[in-house]
Amino acid sequence: MADAPTSITVSVKIPTPLRKFTQGLDRVQSNGTTVGEVIDDLEGRYPGLKTKLVDDAGKLRRFINVYAGQDDIRFLDELKTALKSGDELAIIPAIAGGWR
């Protein structure tokens, strides 16, 4: 039986408000076997990005949604959600407001 890969490459969609950290890129490649590892990898490449996604307690910020494919990671294993090669993550800031 082959060992699990130590790192895989995934595509990450970056929302407009966070593109200032990625030199304007709307999609970047990142490495990691979990969502948390991918976020750590992104921080190494794009300093300052992680603090916009994760709070001081190491939890995903309340108004940030992350999807692995079509699945909201809050309903999976959050930052421990396992990824496989070719997966796509989408970072989506929640929009607050109300109807008038």
Buried (B, 14 or more C-beta within 10 A) or exposed (E): EEEEEEEBBBEBBBBEEBBEBBEEEEEBEBBBBBBBBBBBBBBEEBEEBBEBBBEEEEEBBEEBBBBBEEEBBEEBEBBEBBBEEEBBBBBEBEEEEEEE
